[in-house]
Amino acid sequence: MEYSGLLIGIIIAIYLAIDAPKYNKRPVLWAIFGFLFGPIALGIYFIQTNRKVIGWILTIFVGTGYVLFMILVVLAALFVGFL
């Protein structure tokens, strides 16, 4: 369970490395992006390869999740600071 983020990054990197040559993209570059940035890189890749609907949905969904997580972290820090 603790390796789920790493596993998701590896799966996305493998997918991008295999799929990138079909669209004349650099597979190693996209695999690195996919491993480091995960679902955001996958959404941007979909947008770049003319699969815009799923790309925008994924990018907006994951981006919103990141923003909400950051808000929760700030609120938790403020709450702990007031105790």
Sequence and secondary structure as in RCSB ss.txt:
>XXXX:A:sequence
MEYSGLLIGIIIAIYLAIDAPKYNKRPVLWAIFGFLFGPIALGIYFIQTNRKVIGWILTIFVGTGYVLFMILVVL
AALFVGFL
>XXXX:A:secstr
 TTHHHHHHHHHHHHHHHHGGGGT  HHHHHHHHHHHTHHHHHHHHHHTT HHHHHHHHHHHHHHHHHHHHHHHH
HHHHHHH 
